[in-house]
Amino acid sequence: MQDRRQIARLHDMTKHVLHFRKERLADMINYEDDIQYVCNLPLAWETIEHKTFLISGASGMIGSFLIHTLFRKSASIRVIAIGRNRERARERFGAYWDSGRFSFYAQDINESVHINEEVDYVIHAASNTHPAAYSGDPIGTILTGITGTKHMLDIAAEKKAERFVFMSSVEIYGENRGDTTYFSEDYCGYIDCNTLRAGYPEGKRAGEALCQAYRKQRNVDVVTGRLPRVYGPSMLWSDTKAISQFIKKGAQREDIVLKSRGDQLYSYCYVADAAAALLTILLKGTDGEAYNIADRGSDITLRELAQFIAGHAGVTVRFELPDAAERAGYSTATTALLNSEKIRALGWSAHWDIRRGVARTIDCLAGEAQSGGARVKAVESKTGSEPEKAAGI
């Protein structure tokens, strides 16, 4: 009887959160469906009943989606969330705030983290993940990959966590040497470390190496998810990745601005599929292994992506030259495609291809752009061009 009351309360809380999402991110019926889709996946959910998760980058696109999913799935799960912005966290997780199953620590993970609670699983999702952050906060970008990761690993070791999930990136592969089409997990491309932008991929590489060191020396069980460019309704309006800018322009019914020829060919992933993949490696992955997260149905050039979004939104594509600050943050990789055979062997597959996922995202965000434009401007003016450190993926 008690369990039923807890489950009923959880559903009421989730409805409250999703009501907020509708106001904050337009019509969020699709977002609720996305969460339920992940909850319905055939995973060993009983393994995480009555467990406590520590999630850094909690207010970010993927971190927030994971938290909503965990709370929707079970009334027995607890979440300890770490983020820099308490106000944003309270907006995103207000329904859970006083539930007794949610704790929030407002701090920069590049500073020492002290958690006075038991922890069963750690998901390290905090990172500077877009070009403005790479060029505007290069020190914070690389330190989050190294120092921030160390602090989270220290907690996992101290608390004897059952598993540590490190969210890495396609960027660790660097430039394709021209000897493969798809990066497998053992590929190593070229990164020019003598550049401003190198802090992000080199930080992720160092973070992965640090995970292996903690496996050996402090017996931390670690799995790594190497993510492509991720997008979805929970993305931040301050995100400056190309796909995020294209989607925002499409949602606001403005012309898409392409600042290159658009020949770059990349893998992408919808946020719900990314979250599903991370939960899959959490529950089914092998200790010490890294897994590429991608789907060939979401491999597309920037030009094709811009043209699709323009067509969906009824606008046109314009070409402009990037300024110096933008060029400093942009990736120089022209082809970055991930081979996902390893994670597909665990049973994961993408549910949304790039066209369905992008259309879904634009439709979710369009309501805010059209009816709540003042709020959009307020969010953008508040963050401005100064990136938020360790905001979350």
N, C-alpha and C positions, 0 to 999 in steps of 0.2 A: 504493500500500500504506500509505504514511504517512497519507494522507487517511482511509483506512478505519479505521486505528487511532484517529485523532483523533475521527472520528464515533462510533465505538464507545465511546470514553472519555466523550464528551459525553453520550451516552444514559445511561451508567452514572451520571454526575454528576447528570443531570436526574432520574433515578429516585430518587437519594439525596435530592435537594431535595424531590421530591414525597412521599417517605416522611416527611420532616420536616413537610410541609404536612398530611399526614394526622394526625400527632400534634398539630400546633399548631392546625389548623382543622378538626378532626373528619375525617369521611370525605371525602377530596379526590379521589376518582375523577373527579368532574365537573370539578374544577379542571384536572386533566391533560388531559381532553378539550377544555376551553376553549383551552388553550395550543396543542394540536394543530390545533384548528379555525383559529386565526389563522395558524399556520404553513402550512396548506394553501391559503390564499387565493392567487389568481392575481396576485401582485404581482411586480415586477422585483427579486426577491431577489438575483439575481446582482450587482446594483448595490452591495450592501453587503457582499459577500464581502471578507474581509481588511481590513475597516474598523474603526475605533475610535469608540465612542460615549461621550460624556460625558453622564451623566444626573443631574440634581439631584433632590432629593426621592425618592431611590432606594428607600427603605424604605416609601414610601407605597403606597396601593392601586394606582394606575396605574403608577407607576415600577417597582415590584417585578414587576408582571405583564409589562411590556415587557422587563425584563431576563431573566426566565425564558423568554420567547418568543424573544428574540434568541439566547440560548445553545442553546435547543432546535433552532432553525432551522439554525445553522451552527457548525461547530467552528473556523471561521477568524475569527469576530467577537470583538473585545475590548470590554470595558466598564469605564469609569472611573465609579464611583458616588460621589455626594456625599450625605451625610446627617448629622444631628446625633448619632444614637445608634449607636455602634459595636456594642454588644451586640445590638441588634435587627437590625442589618445582618448580623452574623455568623450569627444564627439563620436569617435568611431566605436568605442566600447562602453558607452555610458550605461547601457542596459545591464552589463555585467559588473559594473564598478563596485557596487555594494553587495554583490551576491555571496561573498565569502569564498568564491572560487576563482577570483581574479585579483591579481596584485599588479601594480604598475610602478616601475622604478624609472624616474626621469633623470637620465644622465647620459653622458658621452661614454661609450664603452672603451674609448681610448684611455680613460681614467679607470683606476681600480674599481672593480665591481664586487660588492659584498651582498650576498643573498642569505638572509637568515631563515630560509625555508628549505625543506627537502626538495630535491630535483631528480626526476627519473629520466627525462629526455631533454636534450638541449638542441635547439635549432638556431644556428647563427645566420641570420638574414640581414644584418646591418651592413650597409655598404654605400659609398657614393657610386651611383650607377648611371650617371648621365654626363654628357660632355661639359656642361657648364660647371659641374662639380670638379671634374678632372682638371680643368684649367683655372678655376677660381679658388679651389682648395686642394692643391696637389699634395700638401703635407698630410692633411686629414685623410685624403684618399688612400695613400699608401699605408699610413699608420692603422687605419681601420682593418686593412687586410692582414696586418702583422700584429700590432699591439692589441687591437680589439679582439682578434682571434685568440691570442694568448690568454687574455682575461677570461674569455668564454671557456676555453679549454681548461683553465685552472679550476673553474667552477665545476666542470664535468668531472675532473679528477678528484676534487675535494669531496663532492657529493656522491661519488661512485655512480654516476649516471649510467643507465643501461646503454645509451647510444648518443653520439654527437653527430648531428647532420650539418655539414659545411656546405653552404651555397656558394659554389664557384661559378666560373663563366667560360664561355667559348673563347673569350679573349686570352686565356692562358696558352692557347695554341699558337698565337702570333700570326705572322704572315704565312700563307700557304706557299711552300717551296716549289710548287708546280709538279709534285710527284704523286698527288692524290686528289680526288674530288671531294671526298668526305673525310673529316677528321675522326679517326677512331681514338679510343682513350689512351693509346700508347704513342700517339703522334706528338712530335715536338717541332714547332715551326720557329721562325725567327722573330725576335722582338728587339728593336733598337732601344736599349735601356738608357741611352743618352738623350732622352727627350722628356718634355714635361708630362706628356700623356702616359708614359711608361709606368707611372705609379700604380695605375689600376691593374693592368695585367700582371705586372711583377709582384704587386701586393697579393693578388690571388694565388700566384705560383708559390710565393713564400708561405701563404696561409695553408696551402695544401701540404707543403713540406713540413710545416709546424705540426699539422695533424698527425703525420706519420711519426714525427719525433715523440709526440705524446702517446701514441699507440705503443711505441717501444719502451719508453722510459717510465710512463705513468699508467699504462694499461687502460687507456681510454679507447673504447670501441667507437670507430669513426666510419662514416660513409659520406661520400662527396657527390653532390649533384652539380654537373656542369651545364649551366643554363644558357640558352641562346638569348636573343632579344625578346623580352617578355612584355606583353601588353594586356590591357583588359579594363573593365569598368572601374576597378579600384586604383587605377594609376593616378598619380598626383598631377595636378595642372601645371606644376612647376617643372615637370620632367622635360628635359631638352633633347632626348633621343629623337632621331629622325621620325621613327614611326609614331612616337607620341605627339610630336608637332603636327604631323600629317593628320592624325586622328582628331586632335583638337581643332584644327582648321576645318576639317570636314564636319564636325559636330556643330561648329559655329557658322557653317555655310559660307566659309571664306575660301578663296583660292589657295591651292596647295603650293607651297614654295619649295622648289627643289634646288639645292645649292651645289649640285654636281651634275654630271651627265646621267647619273643614276644607274651606272653599270654594276654597282656593288651587289653581289649575290649572297644573301644571308639566310640563315635559318631563323625562324620566329616560333613563339609558342604563346598560346592563350593562357591567361593566368590560372584558370581552373585546371587546365591540363598540367601546367607546371606544378601546382599544388598537389595534384593527384600523383605526379611522378615522385615528388619529394616524400610523400606519405608511403609510396610503394617502396622506395629504397630504405626508408625508416623501418618498415615492417618486414621487408623481404631481402634487402641488400646484404652483401657479404662484408664483414668487417675489413676495413682497409681499402676497399674498392671505390673507384670513381665511375660515375655513370653519366653519359651524355643524355640530355633531355631535348628531344627534337622530333619532328615528323616531316617527311618529305612533302606532304601536302601543304606545308607552310614554308617551303623554300621559294624565295621570290626576289627579283631585283628591286632596288629602290624605285626605279622608274615605273616598273609594273605596279608596284604597291601604290605609288602616288597616283597613277592613272586610275587604278581601281577605286581608291577612296574618292577621287574627284568625280568619277562617274556615279558612285553611290550617293554622293552628297549633292550632285548637280552643279559642281563648280569646275574650274579649269586648273591646269598645272602651269605655274610660272617658274622661270629659271632666274636665280640670282646668285651672285658670287658671295661666299661666306666672308665675314670679317676676320681679323687676325685672331680674336679670342675664340671664335667658333672653330677656325682651322686648328687651333692648338688643342682643342678637345676632341676633334673627330678622329675616328679610327682610320688608319691608312690601309687596312685590309680590304681587298677587292672581292675575295671569295672566302666565306667562312660558313661552311656547311658541316653539320654534325651527323655522324653515323650513330644511330640509336639502337643497333641490334642488341647490345648488351642489356639495356633496360627493358627492351621488348621481350627478352627472354624471361624476365621476371613477371610478365603478364601485362605490363603497361602499354597502352597505345593512346594516341591523341584522339580526342572526340571532335575537336573543332579544327578545320583547316583554316588557312590564313583568310580566305574570303568570308567564310561564315563568322569567324571570330572577330574580324575587323568590323564587319557590318553590325554585329551584335554590340560591339563596344561603342560605335558611333551612335547607334540608336539609343543606347543607355545614357550617353553623355549629352545628346542633343537637347533634351528637355532643360537641363540646367543652362546650357548656352543660350537657349531661346527665351526661357521664362525667368531665369535667375542670373542674368548677365552681371548684375551688380555684385553678386556673391563671387562669381568667377573672377572679376576684376579685383575684388578685395583679396582673394587668395593670392593672386599673382602679384599684387602690389605689396602684400605683406612679406612674401618671400623675396620679391624683386629678383635681381640677378645674382644675389649672394646665395650660394647653395647651402642647404642644411647638412651639416656633417652627419655621416652615418645615418642617413634618413631611412634606409631600408630598401630592399629590392622589391 
